[in-house]
């Protein structure tokens, strides 16, 4: 994983690329028994939404160039203070769309497996995007469909069990319908190769193996992130000291520092 891609302003494009590439690769693996569709979850984000901080830039107040120091005389000798208006950004309600994937049985037209790639807003406590995501998650986990959840974001409120948090920076959660409430969580360290994931299908059909590393490399190359990212600075969110040392060695070896 490249931690520079986790910045909230860059992640929407990364997310879109991952969803599109997973669809292409997975479609080849499951045909002709299944097909793969991109679907959208829609919710409304308003000014009270804590998730706005990772959806839109911070609210900024621009101070006026000057204020009237004395004011103008008012009735009966009083002084009326005249203050220049302040330019502010007013946030309006916004319709947010988040993409995910469904693996669909070509014969019955039933959704067999849901695949989600987490966005920063899904990991913000109290955010509308997190509530919308968790509602969908619970619906699927109560259904007969399988669930695959990919978390390539180090920051935010985790969705995995607390006992596995120290083991990884990123996680893949696979919940097979017939095995619930038990599921599989695969922790991934920043410096490790992204793993292959076994995507469950229906009945006697064997899992298909979705290799995340070549998918990630394809998205990175196609989007030209090597031309977009300034690797001389630190990523957002920041790395630990050990991770920073590792990243510095990698970037120096590639001539990026």
CORGIRA-V807386 format. One line per field, one symbol per residue. ss: DSSP state (A for helix, B for strand, O for the rest). A space follows every 50 residues. Layout:
BEGIN
ss->???
END
This chain:
BEGIN
ss->OOAAAAOAAAAAAAAAAAAAAAAAAAAAAAOOOBBBBBBBBBBBBOOOOA AAAAOOOOOOBBOOOOOOOOOBBOAAAOBBOOOOOOBBOOOOOBBBBBBB BBBBBOOOOOBBBBBBBOOAAAAOOOOAAAAAAAAAAAAAAOOOOBBBBB BOOOOOOOOOOAAAAAAOOBBBBBBOAAAOOOOBBBBBOOOOOOOBBBBO OOOOOOOBBBBAAAAAAAAAAAAOAAAAOOOOOOOOOOOOAAAAAAAAAA AAAOOOO
END
